[in-house]
Amino acid sequence: MNGTGDDEALTLDPGENWEYPTWYYGVASNARITKDKYQSGSGTITVYYRTGITKEATELLGWTAYSGDFASLGWVGIRVEG
């Protein structure tokens, strides 16, 4: 990840990944991950998430491919793969 604010850019080579720090989102029936694209690039990315009732438990869970809104159990982690 480089840049700051609206100039942040995540550049991944095929097979690379980036994990965002696990944070407390809150219990919600509709959690949504949005992607913004400000710079041109090539290739595709896959976004994964995991959610649990504690930070520690969440970080031990496997990843689920993101395909739409999901129910947050409190803590959320996000992983992007190139």
Backbone hydrogen bonds, N-H to C=O, Kabsch-Sander energy under -0.5 kcal/mol:
donor,donor_aa,acceptor,acceptor_aa,energy
2,N,9,A,-2.2
7,D,4,T,-2.4
8,E,5,G,-1.5
9,A,2,N,-2.6
11,T,9,A,-0.6
12,L,10,L,-0.5
16,E,13,D,-2.6
18,W,80,V,-2.3
20,Y,18,W,-0.5
20,Y,78,I,-2.5
23,W,76,V,-2.1
25,Y,23,W,-0.7
25,Y,74,G,-2.6
26,G,74,G,-2.5
28,A,26,G,-0.6
28,A,72,S,-1.2
31,A,70,F,-3.0
34,T,32,R,-0.5
38,Y,36,D,-0.5
46,T,81,E,-2.2
48,Y,79,R,-3.0
49,Y,64,T,-2.4
50,R,77,G,-1.7
52,G,75,W,-1.6
58,T,54,T,-2.3
59,E,55,K,-2.1
60,L,56,E,-0.6
60,L,57,A,-0.9
61,L,57,A,-0.6
61,L,58,T,-1.2
64,T,49,Y,-2.5
66,Y,47,V,-3.0
70,F,31,A,-1.9
72,S,28,A,-2.3
72,S,70,F,-0.6
74,G,26,G,-0.6
75,W,52,G,-2.9
76,V,23,W,-2.5
77,G,50,R,-2.5
78,I,20,Y,-0.5
79,R,48,Y,-2.2
80,V,18,W,-2.8
81,E,46,T,-2.7
82,G,16,E,-2.9
